[in-house]
Amino acid sequence: MIEFKDVTFGYSKENEVLKGISFSVEEGERVGLIGSNGAGKSTLMKAMLGLISCEGEISIDGLRVEQKNIAAIRKTLGYVLQDSDNQMFMPTVLEDMIFGPLNYGMGRAEAEKLVDDTLERMSLLHLKNRQNYKMSGGEKRMAAIATILAMQPKGMLMDEPSTALDPRNRRRLIEILNELPVTKIIATHDLDLVLETCDRVLLLANGTIVADGKVEEILWNQELLEQYNLELPFCIAGIPERFKQ
């Protein structure tokens, strides 16, 4: 589904963000992309969509990431941005959600039914006609995810999807992610989210993949995580010392 071969990207020779990265993701895999701030997680996702020009080779669903294939690749991979304000640009949630399907040739009635089905699945029907500027950060985040789901991609890239979500919406997000039968790469600092939604983890540091393995191999490895300025997920770390009797 996704393949990187010796991919490098930098704003200059002295400022390389990605350094000779190689990995592959099979169709249907659920991958957590973790790393401290500045590790290159968002850059890696942008590279998959052709938003930046890299050295090396990237292919998505058999298509090489190059100009002639960009439209097909962006239809294949849905991308939930880190900042929902950069994703929700139409007046209402409905208009945002039908924008993609309509542009891919779907009729208005069919697109609106798809919107209704998606919002109902996410328990968000009450937001259908809400103006974007009248939503909270958490509501906008969930609506942004619904917008990508309505495009029915084969794969999803999600950049910090749990940001601004209250506990109830975060739990619903986890349920939705676990129900989706598509390839998923989730870039996040929320390691508990990775633990509940992913089978595999890529640990990125200083522009390179320093660990690649099963969730239980990496997220239980306190020494490895601390080496790269990360901490054990809360559910593994246990009860804070001050609450212990």
N, C-alpha and C positions, 0 to 999 in steps of 0.2 A: 504493500500500500504506500509506504513512504521509505525512501532510501537516500541516504547521504553518503557521498564518497569524497573524502578528503576536502571538505568544505571549509573555506577560510573567508572571513569578512573583516574588514577594518576601515576606519575612517582615514587611516594613514598607516604606513609601515610600522610606526612606533605605537599605534593604538589599535591593535587587532582585538576584535571582540569575540570572533570565532576562530579557532586555530586548528585546522586540519581535522575536522570532525567527520567521523564515519559511524553510521549505525543504520539499522533498518527496523521498521515496524510492520508487522503482518496485519492483514485485514482482520478487523474485530478485536485487536489488542487494546487494552486499557492501560495507558502509560502515564505515570506521574513524572513530571519534569521539575526537579527541585534544585535549589542552589540559593546562595545568599544574594543580596542586592548586587547588581552589576555583573552577575555570573554569565549573562548572555541568553537567558531564557526567552525573553520577548524577541530578541534579535533572531533566535533560531526559528521561531514561529513565522516571523516576517519573511525569512528566507524561503520557507516552504511555499509561500503564496506569491513569491516573486516581487515582494515590496521593496527588496534591496537586491543589489547585484553582487553575487559572490563568485569567488574562484572555486573550482571543483565542480561536482555534478550532484544535482538533486533531482529525483524523479518522484512523481505522485501518481499512483494508480497507473503506472506504465508510461506516463508522460513526463518528459524532461521539462524542468522549470526553465522555460525560455519564452520569449515574447509571443510566439505564435500559439502557445498552449495556455497562456495565462487565464483566458476566459474559462476554458474547460476546467482548469485546476481550481479556480475560485468557486466554480459550481460544485466541484467534488468535495472541497474542504470548507466547512463553515468556520468562521473565526469570531469568537467572542472576545472583544477588546477589553483591556484592563480598565479603561475609562468609558463607562456607558454613555457619557455625554458626547463622545466622539463617534458613537454608533447609532444613537437615536436622533435622527435629524429631520424627520417628518413631523407635522403638527400633532398627530395622535398615534397611539400604539397601533391601531388598526392600519393606518396608512404606512407606518414603518414595516409592519409585518407582511403586507401584501406587495410591497415594492419589489422584493426579490422574485417571488413567484410570477408576478405580472411581467417582469422583464425577461423571464425565462419562457414566456409564451403561454402561461396558464390563463384561462378565462377568469373574469372578475368573480363570478358566482362560485366557481370552484376554489378560487383563492380565498374568498371570504369563509367558505366552509372549512378550509384547512386552518385558517386563523382561529375559528371557533373551536375546532377540535383540539388544537394545540393549547389554547388558553384554558379550556376546560380540563385538559389533562394536567395542567400545571396549577389548577385552582385559581386562575387569574382572569376569569371572564369579566369580573368587575372593572378591570383595567382597559377593556377593549377600546372604549371611546375616550379614555382619559388623555388629556393634553400632557405632553411629555414634561413640560416645565412645572406641572402640578403634582408630580410624583416624588416620593422620597427616594433617597439613594438606593435603598434596598428594593423598592418597587421597580425602579428603573433598571436595576441589575437583572431582576427576574424577567422583565419585559424584553431586555436585550437578548437574553438567552432564548426566550420564546421566538424572537425574530429570526434567529439562526435556525431553530428547530423547524420553523415553518418552511424553510428552503429545502428541507429533506436532504441534507448532504450525506455522502457516504462516510465522511469522517468529520470530526470536530476538533478544533484547536481552541482551548479555553485558557485565557490569561487571567489568573486570580479570580475565578468565578464566584467564590464565596465572599468576596469583599463587600462590606456594607449590609450583609444579610443578617436578620435576626435569627435566633435559634430555630424557630418554626420553619422559615423559608430555607434555611440552610439544610434542615432535615429533608424538606421536600426536594431540594436540589439533588441531594445524595440519592434519594429514591429514583428521581428521573434519570440521573446518570447511570444508575445500575439497571434501569429498564431498557435503555437505548442500545440496540444491537449494532452500533456503528463503531468504527475505530475512533478512539479518543486519546488526545494528548492534553493533559491538564498541567499547566505551569502554575505553581502556587507555593506560598510559604505555609499554607495550612496542611501540615503533614497528617493530621487526623483525617482530613478529607481524602487525601491520597490513600491512606490506610483503608478507608471504607469503600473506595470506588475503583482502585487500580490493582492490577496484578503484577505490574513491572514498574521499576523506578530507574530513571536516568538521573544521575547526580552530576550537575554541571558546575565547574569551578574554573575561574580564570580562562574562560573560553574553550575548555576541553571537557570531555566526558571522563570523569575520574572513577565512576562506578556505574555499573549497569547490571541489574539483577532483579530477582523476585522481591516483592515488597518486604517479606519477612526477613530477607537477607540484609537489606539496607536500613529499613526503618527501625530495626531492633539493635542496630550496631551503633551504640552510643559513641564509641571512640571515633568511628568514621565520621559521623555527623558533626561531632564537636570539632574535628580537624578542619571542617569547612564551614564553621560558624553557624551550625544548625543544632537544634536540640531534639531529643526524643519526642514523639507525639505525646500529648497529655495523657492519653489513655494507657500508654506504656510506662511513662514516667511515674505514674501513680499519684497518690494523695500528697499534696504539699506538706512539707515537714511540720508547719505550724498548726496543721489540723490533726496531726497524729497524737494519740494519747500515750 
